[in-house]
Amino acid sequence: MKLEIEQIDRVIEMAWEDRTPFEAITFQFGLKEQEVIALMRREMKPSSFRMWRERVQGRATKHGKKRTFEKGRFKCSRQKSITNNKITKR
């Protein structure tokens, strides 16, 4: 699958986010976990890739089967709701 530059940037952003599981990347972009790892290795500096891999390997939130909650999305109690977003008020 050929991804546009904007899509590659979004995949990298999602891969760095702690609470975004690989399954969400697969659903949105059709990339399996191994393909995301290959993309990260290709697009990042070696030191950044190693730091990311260390961070992701033991993180249960990056793997849907290891998550502690079943349905819905995690939302921090301090996170503002979308209705308070300035963009939606334009």
N, C-alpha and C positions, 0 to 999 in steps of 0.2 A: 504494500500500500504506500502510495506517494503522498506525503503530508506537506502542506504549505508551511512557510516559515512561521506564520502566526499559530498554526496548529502545533508545531514543534515546541514553540514557546509555551503554549498552554499545557502540553503534556509534561514538560519539565516543571512548570509551576505546580501542577497537580501532584507530580511525583515527590516534590519537596514538601508538600503539605502533609503534616502528620496524620490528619484525620481523613484524608482522601484515600480510600482503598484502591488497590490495583484493579478491582472489579469495575470501579467507576470509570477508570481510564479505558478498560476494555469495552465497556458499554458505549462510551462516547466516541472513541476513536478506533475501536477494533484491534487494539494492540494488546497482546498477552503480556504477562509479567516479564517473560524473558525478552520480548521485543522492546519493552520499556527500558529494561536494563541495557540492552544493546544501544538504544537511542541515547540514553544518558551517557554511556561510555564514549560514544561517537561525538556527541555535542559538547561535552564538558571537558575542562582541564583534568588531567589525571588526578591531581590532588583533590579537586572538588568531587570527582566521581567516587574516590575512596572514602571521603568524608560522608557522602550521601549513602553509600552502601553500608557503612558501619551503622549509620543512623537508622536505616530501613530494616536491616536484617532481623533485629530482635523486636521490632515494633508490631504489636498485635493489631493496632488500628489500621495498618496498611494491608492486612489480609482479612477479608470478609469472614472467613471461617473462625478466626481467632477473636473477633470482636465480642465485647461483653453485652451489647444490646442487639436485639433482633431486628426490630422494625424502625422505620423513620430515620432521621438524621440527628446527629448530635448537634446541639446548639448550646453554647455557653450562656449562662444566665446573665452575663454582662454584655452579651452581644446585642446590638440594636436590631430591632426588627426592620424588615425591608420597607415598611410603610414610612419609617422615619428617614429614609434615604433622601438626600437632597435631589437626586436625579428624578425620582418619581414625583416630586412636587413641581416640576417645570410645566 
